[in-house]
Amino acid sequence: MRTAIGISDGDLVEVKMSHGKIVLTPKPEVDEISARLAEGLADVKAGRVHSFDSVSELRDFVEGGAEKKSRSKRKAR
């Protein structure tokens, strides 16, 4: 039955009664997405962001070679 409505173990579903029948509707994980967006926006508001002048600076930061340099360029937006 799960395959017929496109869900698997662990998926969220909305359950409603409609005209004496139980209706199951797959529910996207919007709550998780909303929580991650809120966390990201809080980081931006608190200034926990980095700004880079070039792709090379970004690459150096990601690879761990420019930690000190990027800290001085940290900007709150």
N, C-alpha and C positions, 0 to 999 in steps of 0.2 A: 504494500500500500504506500509506503514512503516513496518508493521509486515513482509511482504513478503521479504523486503531487510534487515531486522534485525536491524532497528533503532527505536528510540522513541523520543518524544518531548525533545528538548534540545541537542540531539546528533549532533555532527559535521559531515558534509558531504562534500565531494569534488564534485564540479559540473563542468562537461566538455561537450563541444559540440563535437560529433563524427559522421561524415557522416550525418549531419542534424538532429541528435537526441541529446537530453539532457541525459547525463549519470550521475547518482548520485552514489557515492561510499562512504560508511561509512569511517570516518577518525578518527583514534585513537587520543586521547588527548596528543599527543607527546609534544606540546608546554608547557603544564602544567608540564609534567614529566621533560622536559629539564630545566625549570625554577627552579624546586625543586632541581634537581641535581646541578645546578649552585650555588644555595643558600648554599647547603651543602658543596660544595667544597670551597666556599668563607669562610665559618665558619672554616673549617680545616686550610686553609691558614692563617686566622687571629688568629688562636690559640684558638678558641672557641670550644674546645673539652675536654673531660675528659678521664682519664686513670684509670683503676682499677686493683688491684693486685689479686682480688678474686671476686667471684660471691657475696659473703657476702657484700663486699664494694659497689658493684653495687646496690644490694638490699637496703642497708642503704641509699645510695644516692637517689635512686628513691623514697623511703619512706620519704625522707627529714631529715633523722637522721645524715647524714654525710656531710652536706654542707661545713662546715669549713674545714674538713679533706680533702675532694676531691679538694677544691680550691688550696691547696698547692701541689697537685699532677697533676694539669693541665699541659698538655704538648702540644706544637705545633709540628705538624709533617710536 
